[in-house]
């Protein structure tokens, strides 16, 4: 289950353009874990 997400792109994507997202776990607590990542 996902509690929330925010993704900001530095430049526009064309409709249906493919992209890769690389994520990692930054930290966690008793209830959630927090992800950080980059889009390449």
N, CA, C and O atoms as a GROMACS GRO file, in nm:
protein
  160
    1UNK      N    1   0.084  -0.116   0.000
    1UNK     CA    2   0.000   0.000   0.000
    1UNK      C    3   0.089   0.124   0.000
    1UNK      O    4   0.190   0.129   0.071
    2UNK      N    5   0.054   0.221  -0.078
    2UNK     CA    6   0.128   0.345  -0.090
    2UNK      C    7   0.053   0.456  -0.018
    2UNK      O    8  -0.066   0.478  -0.042
    3UNK      N    9   0.124   0.528   0.070
    3UNK     CA   10   0.060   0.637   0.145
    3UNK      C   11   0.062   0.768   0.066
    3UNK      O   12  -0.030   0.849   0.080
    4UNK      N   13   0.163   0.789  -0.016
    4UNK     CA   14   0.170   0.912  -0.093
    4UNK      C   15   0.291   0.910  -0.184
    4UNK      O   16   0.386   0.835  -0.160
    5UNK      N   17   0.288   0.992  -0.288
    5UNK     CA   18   0.400   0.999  -0.382
    5UNK      C   19   0.405   1.137  -0.444
    5UNK      O   20   0.302   1.203  -0.462
    6UNK      N   21   0.525   1.180  -0.477
    6UNK     CA   22   0.545   1.305  -0.550
    6UNK      C   23   0.659   1.282  -0.648
    6UNK      O   24   0.767   1.239  -0.609
    7UNK      N   25   0.633   1.311  -0.775
    7UNK     CA   26   0.735   1.298  -0.879
    7UNK      C   27   0.740   1.429  -0.956
    7UNK      O   28   0.638   1.477  -1.005
    8UNK      N   29   0.858   1.487  -0.964
    8UNK     CA   30   0.879   1.612  -1.038
    8UNK      C   31   0.974   1.585  -1.154
    8UNK      O   32   1.085   1.535  -1.133
    9UNK      N   33   0.932   1.617  -1.275
    9UNK     CA   34   1.015   1.599  -1.392
    9UNK      C   35   1.081   1.731  -1.430
    9UNK      O   36   1.015   1.835  -1.428
   10UNK      N   37   1.209   1.728  -1.464
   10UNK     CA   38   1.283   1.848  -1.501
   10UNK      C   39   1.249   1.893  -1.643
   10UNK      O   40   1.262   2.011  -1.674
   11UNK      N   41   1.207   1.801  -1.728
   11UNK     CA   42   1.164   1.837  -1.863
   11UNK      C   43   1.043   1.753  -1.901
   11UNK      O   44   1.014   1.652  -1.837
   12UNK      N   45   0.974   1.796  -2.002
   12UNK     CA   46   0.849   1.731  -2.042
   12UNK      C   47   0.875   1.593  -2.103
   12UNK      O   48   0.980   1.567  -2.161
   13UNK      N   49   0.776   1.506  -2.088
   13UNK     CA   50   0.776   1.377  -2.155
   13UNK      C   51   0.672   1.379  -2.266
   13UNK      O   52   0.565   1.439  -2.252
   14UNK      N   53   0.705   1.313  -2.375
   14UNK     CA   54   0.608   1.299  -2.483
   14UNK      C   55   0.503   1.197  -2.440
   14UNK      O   56   0.531   1.112  -2.355
   15UNK      N   57   0.382   1.204  -2.496
   15UNK     CA   58   0.281   1.102  -2.463
   15UNK      C   59   0.334   0.962  -2.493
   15UNK      O   60   0.387   0.935  -2.601
   16UNK      N   61   0.319   0.873  -2.396
   16UNK     CA   62   0.361   0.732  -2.404
   16UNK      C   63   0.512   0.714  -2.413
   16UNK      O   64   0.559   0.605  -2.445
   17UNK      N   65   0.590   0.819  -2.385
   17UNK     CA   66   0.736   0.806  -2.386
   17UNK      C   67   0.780   0.719  -2.268
   17UNK      O   68   0.732   0.737  -2.156
   18UNK      N   69   0.869   0.626  -2.294
   18UNK     CA   70   0.921   0.540  -2.187
   18UNK      C   71   1.026   0.614  -2.106
   18UNK      O   72   1.097   0.700  -2.158
   19UNK      N   73   1.035   0.579  -1.977
   19UNK     CA   74   1.139   0.634  -1.891
   19UNK      C   75   1.168   0.531  -1.783
   19UNK      O   76   1.086   0.443  -1.757
   20UNK      N   77   1.283   0.542  -1.720
   20UNK     CA   78   1.324   0.453  -1.611
   20UNK      C   79   1.326   0.531  -1.482
   20UNK      O   80   1.364   0.648  -1.478
   21UNK      N   81   1.286   0.464  -1.375
   21UNK     CA   82   1.286   0.523  -1.241
   21UNK      C   83   1.369   0.432  -1.152
   21UNK      O   84   1.340   0.313  -1.139
   22UNK      N   85   1.473   0.487  -1.090
   22UNK     CA   86   1.559   0.412  -0.999
   22UNK      C   87   1.529   0.461  -0.858
   22UNK      O   88   1.543   0.580  -0.830
   23UNK      N   89   1.489   0.370  -0.770
   23UNK     CA   90   1.454   0.410  -0.633
   23UNK      C   91   1.535   0.329  -0.532
   23UNK      O   92   1.587   0.221  -0.562
   24UNK      N   93   1.544   0.383  -0.413
   24UNK     CA   94   1.608   0.312  -0.302
   24UNK      C   95   1.539   0.353  -0.172
   24UNK      O   96   1.478   0.459  -0.164
   25UNK      N   97   1.549   0.268  -0.073
   25UNK     CA   98   1.494   0.300   0.059
   25UNK      C   99   1.592   0.394   0.128
   25UNK      O  100   1.710   0.362   0.144
   26UNK      N  101   1.544   0.512   0.168
   26UNK     CA  102   1.628   0.612   0.233
   26UNK      C  103   1.629   0.588   0.384
   26UNK      O  104   1.735   0.588   0.446
   27UNK      N  105   1.510   0.566   0.442
   27UNK     CA  106   1.499   0.539   0.586
   27UNK      C  107   1.363   0.475   0.612
   27UNK      O  108   1.283   0.459   0.520
   28UNK      N  109   1.337   0.439   0.736
   28UNK     CA  110   1.209   0.381   0.772
   28UNK      C  111   1.182   0.406   0.920
   28UNK      O  112   1.272   0.439   0.997
   29UNK      N  113   1.056   0.390   0.957
   29UNK     CA  114   1.018   0.399   1.097
   29UNK      C  115   0.920   0.284   1.125
   29UNK      O  116   0.912   0.190   1.047
   30UNK      N  117   0.848   0.292   1.235
   30UNK     CA  118   0.760   0.182   1.275
   30UNK      C  119   0.644   0.161   1.177
   30UNK      O  120   0.589   0.051   1.169
   31UNK      N  121   0.607   0.264   1.103
   31UNK     CA  122   0.487   0.257   1.020
   31UNK      C  123   0.515   0.263   0.870
   31UNK      O  124   0.443   0.200   0.792
   32UNK      N  125   0.617   0.337   0.829
   32UNK     CA  126   0.641   0.362   0.687
   32UNK      C  127   0.787   0.340   0.652
   32UNK      O  128   0.874   0.338   0.738
   33UNK      N  129   0.812   0.324   0.521
   33UNK     CA  130   0.948   0.339   0.473
   33UNK      C  131   0.946   0.447   0.367
   33UNK      O  132   0.844   0.470   0.301
   34UNK      N  133   1.061   0.516   0.350
   34UNK     CA  134   1.069   0.634   0.268
   34UNK      C  135   1.167   0.609   0.154
   34UNK      O  136   1.280   0.565   0.175
   35UNK      N  137   1.120   0.637   0.032
   35UNK     CA  138   1.198   0.612  -0.087
   35UNK      C  139   1.253   0.741  -0.145
   35UNK      O  140   1.190   0.846  -0.136
   36UNK      N  141   1.369   0.731  -0.204
   36UNK     CA  142   1.426   0.841  -0.282
   36UNK      C  143   1.469   0.783  -0.415
   36UNK      O  144   1.493   0.663  -0.425
   37UNK      N  145   1.478   0.867  -0.516
   37UNK     CA  146   1.519   0.813  -0.644
   37UNK      C  147   1.536   0.918  -0.751
   37UNK      O  148   1.516   1.037  -0.728
   38UNK      N  149   1.574   0.870  -0.869
   38UNK     CA  150   1.593   0.955  -0.985
   38UNK      C  151   1.526   0.892  -1.104
   38UNK      O  152   1.512   0.770  -1.112
   39UNK      N  153   1.486   0.976  -1.197
   39UNK     CA  154   1.432   0.930  -1.324
   39UNK      C  155   1.538   0.951  -1.430
   39UNK      O  156   1.592   1.061  -1.445
   40UNK      N  157   1.568   0.845  -1.505
   40UNK     CA  158   1.672   0.855  -1.608
   40UNK      C  159   1.615   0.822  -1.744
   40UNK      O  160   1.688   0.826  -1.844
   0.00000   0.00000   0.00000
